[in-house]
């Protein structure tokens, strides 16, 4: 069984990322929160072994945006590790 990220950490990320999604999509914060909570990105954030909470909420938001666009949060620059030229 994988260790779950502390609820206080999740709450901070959930709040900030829901606000970013709501602003980006022009939807309510509650709808944005529902969308984020159902995402693979949130599932990865919940898994404490992945330590996604080392990233900023903006970086995790980027991972979510990549998941929305491609179906895989791993396509985010933050997770791919590509060099920026």
Backbone as CSV, one residue per row, in Angstrom:
resi,resn,N_x,N_y,N_z,CA_x,CA_y,CA_z,C_x,C_y,C_z
1,UNK,0.840,-1.187,0.000,0.000,0.000,0.000,0.883,1.247,0.000
2,UNK,0.577,2.178,-0.872,1.382,3.387,-0.962,0.962,4.381,0.116
3,UNK,1.946,5.127,0.589,1.691,6.146,1.593,1.026,7.345,0.924
4,UNK,0.021,7.895,1.575,-0.728,9.017,1.029,-0.131,10.336,1.526
5,UNK,-0.085,11.317,0.648,0.394,12.656,0.995,-0.479,13.237,2.107
6,UNK,0.140,13.978,2.991,-0.572,14.587,4.118,-1.766,15.417,3.632
7,UNK,-2.913,15.289,4.304,-4.107,16.047,3.897,-3.890,17.559,3.853
8,UNK,-3.109,18.110,4.773,-2.881,19.558,4.767,-2.140,20.007,3.516
9,UNK,-1.236,19.188,3.032,-0.510,19.501,1.793,-1.469,19.416,0.612
10,UNK,-2.255,18.341,0.562,-3.222,18.182,-0.528,-4.211,19.339,-0.563
11,UNK,-4.693,19.755,0.597,-5.671,20.828,0.650,-5.108,22.113,0.037
12,UNK,-3.855,22.423,0.335,-3.232,23.622,-0.225,-3.161,23.534,-1.752
13,UNK,-2.681,22.398,-2.255,-2.598,22.223,-3.705,-3.980,22.232,-4.343
14,UNK,-4.929,21.515,-3.740,-6.283,21.452,-4.302,-6.888,22.840,-4.447
15,UNK,-6.737,23.652,-3.420,-7.295,25.006,-3.433,-6.656,25.861,-4.513
16,UNK,-5.341,25.889,-4.536,-4.639,26.748,-5.498,-4.864,26.297,-6.940
17,UNK,-4.816,25.004,-7.179,-4.971,24.506,-8.549,-6.419,24.647,-9.011
18,UNK,-7.382,24.439,-8.124,-8.791,24.647,-8.490,-9.021,26.101,-8.894
19,UNK,-8.398,27.037,-8.186,-8.530,28.449,-8.547,-7.942,28.720,-9.931
20,UNK,-6.791,28.116,-10.225,-6.170,28.295,-11.545,-7.038,27.697,-12.653
21,UNK,-7.585,26.515,-12.414,-8.449,25.869,-13.412,-9.704,26.703,-13.631
22,UNK,-10.320,27.163,-12.535,-11.539,27.968,-12.638,-11.286,29.233,-13.451
23,UNK,-10.196,29.906,-13.155,-9.861,31.141,-13.877,-9.567,30.842,-15.345
24,UNK,-8.813,29.779,-15.604,-8.421,29.411,-16.959,-9.612,29.006,-17.819
25,UNK,-10.557,28.283,-17.223,-11.713,27.766,-17.970,-12.972,28.600,-17.837
26,UNK,-12.972,29.550,-16.924,-14.166,30.363,-16.710,-15.300,29.567,-16.077
27,UNK,-14.953,28.692,-15.128,-15.956,27.875,-14.444,-15.862,28.137,-12.939
28,UNK,-16.811,27.587,-12.191,-16.791,27.782,-10.742,-15.628,27.012,-10.115
29,UNK,-15.219,27.459,-8.946,-14.129,26.784,-8.235,-14.540,25.360,-7.874
30,UNK,-15.796,25.156,-7.513,-16.249,23.800,-7.160,-16.176,22.860,-8.363
31,UNK,-16.580,23.339,-9.536,-16.472,22.512,-10.742,-15.008,22.227,-11.064
32,UNK,-14.179,23.239,-10.900,-12.748,23.070,-11.156,-12.143,22.063,-10.182
33,UNK,-12.555,22.138,-8.928,-12.052,21.194,-7.926,-12.465,19.766,-8.268
34,UNK,-13.702,19.579,-8.698,-14.169,18.244,-9.098,-13.323,17.694,-10.253
35,UNK,-13.041,18.543,-11.215,-12.236,18.125,-12.364,-10.837,17.718,-11.909
36,UNK,-10.216,18.537,-11.064,-8.862,18.232,-10.607,-8.824,16.972,-9.753
37,UNK,-9.783,16.814,-8.851,-9.797,15.638,-7.973,-9.954,14.328,-8.746
38,UNK,-10.563,14.392,-9.926,-10.776,13.191,-10.742,-9.606,12.924,-11.699
39,UNK,-8.567,13.741,-11.661,-7.482,13.640,-12.636,-6.378,12.672,-12.211
40,UNK,-5.615,12.228,-13.210,-4.422,11.412,-12.946,-3.376,12.236,-12.186
41,UNK,-3.329,13.526,-12.497,-2.376,14.407,-11.824,-2.642,14.416,-10.318
42,UNK,-3.902,14.509,-9.937,-4.229,14.498,-8.505,-3.897,13.144,-7.890
43,UNK,-4.152,12.091,-8.621,-3.803,10.754,-8.133,-2.300,10.659,-7.862
44,UNK,-1.505,11.223,-8.765,-0.055,11.232,-8.575,0.329,12.097,-7.373
45,UNK,-0.352,13.224,-7.195,-0.086,14.118,-6.066,-0.410,13.430,-4.738
46,UNK,-1.459,12.617,-4.723,-1.843,11.880,-3.510,-0.805,10.836,-3.099
47,UNK,-0.070,10.313,-4.072,0.930,9.285,-3.804,2.182,9.954,-3.245
48,UNK,2.380,9.817,-1.944,3.501,10.491,-1.272,4.856,10.047,-1.808
49,UNK,4.931,8.843,-2.334,6.211,8.340,-2.852,6.673,9.111,-4.087
50,UNK,5.736,9.732,-4.807,6.101,10.511,-5.998,6.621,11.894,-5.638
51,UNK,6.275,12.371,-4.466,6.757,13.649,-3.943,6.495,14.838,-4.887
52,UNK,5.325,14.825,-5.542,4.992,15.952,-6.420,4.845,17.244,-5.652
53,UNK,4.626,17.152,-4.332,4.473,18.367,-3.530,5.777,19.149,-3.420
54,UNK,6.885,18.591,-3.923,8.128,19.370,-4.005,8.009,20.462,-5.069
55,UNK,7.115,20.258,-6.033,6.883,21.250,-7.078,5.941,22.329,-6.556
56,UNK,5.930,23.455,-7.231,4.979,24.509,-6.882,3.595,24.141,-7.422
57,UNK,2.538,24.766,-6.885,1.211,24.534,-7.451,1.140,24.875,-8.942
58,UNK,1.901,25.879,-9.381,1.901,26.215,-10.815,2.490,25.095,-11.652
59,UNK,3.514,24.430,-11.146,4.103,23.300,-11.868,3.120,22.136,-11.930
60,UNK,2.431,21.874,-10.830,1.439,20.789,-10.826,0.277,21.155,-11.740
61,UNK,-0.083,22.438,-11.789,-1.112,22.897,-12.732,-0.662,22.632,-14.168
62,UNK,0.608,22.858,-14.463,1.144,22.559,-15.792,1.012,21.064,-16.106
63,UNK,1.269,20.233,-15.109,1.113,18.787,-15.302,-0.341,18.459,-15.622
64,UNK,-1.276,19.092,-14.907,-2.698,18.870,-15.161,-3.076,19.336,-16.570
65,UNK,-2.573,20.508,-16.970,-2.866,21.008,-18.323,-2.351,20.041,-19.385
66,UNK,-1.177,19.477,-19.165,-0.644,18.498,-20.107,-1.491,17.237,-20.126
67,UNK,-1.996,16.842,-18.981,-2.896,15.691,-18.932,-4.161,15.983,-19.735
68,UNK,-4.704,17.177,-19.570,-5.910,17.547,-20.321,-5.661,17.551,-21.826
69,UNK,-4.498,18.035,-22.229,-4.184,18.149,-23.659,-3.776,16.826,-24.288
70,UNK,-3.055,15.991,-23.539,-2.483,14.781,-24.147,-2.939,13.480,-23.495
71,UNK,-3.597,13.591,-22.336,-4.019,12.396,-21.618,-2.981,11.868,-20.651
72,UNK,-1.809,12.520,-20.597,-0.732,12.028,-19.745,-0.027,13.200,-19.066
73,UNK,-0.133,13.312,-17.727,0.574,14.398,-17.043,2.087,14.275,-17.171
74,UNK,2.565,13.097,-17.514,3.992,12.869,-17.698,4.567,13.619,-18.883
75,UNK,3.706,14.195,-19.726,4.181,14.985,-20.855,4.581,16.403,-20.452
76,UNK,4.370,16.748,-19.187,4.763,18.064,-18.695,6.288,18.186,-18.720
77,UNK,6.768,19.355,-19.054,8.199,19.631,-19.056,8.809,19.328,-17.693
78,UNK,8.041,19.535,-16.634,8.548,19.302,-15.279,8.830,17.832,-15.009
79,UNK,8.126,16.956,-15.669,8.330,15.519,-15.464,9.199,14.887,-16.540
80,UNK,9.195,15.466,-17.723,10.024,14.906,-18.815,11.499,15.159,-18.582
81,UNK,11.828,16.313,-18.020,13.215,16.639,-17.768,13.973,17.111,-18.996
82,UNK,13.249,17.597,-20.003,13.907,18.120,-21.201,14.721,19.357,-20.863
83,UNK,15.771,19.549,-21.602,16.571,20.777,-21.465,15.874,21.908,-22.191
84,UNK,15.857,23.075,-21.582,15.289,24.268,-22.214,16.425,24.981,-22.927
85,UNK,16.215,25.255,-24.203,17.260,25.913,-24.994,16.975,27.375,-25.173
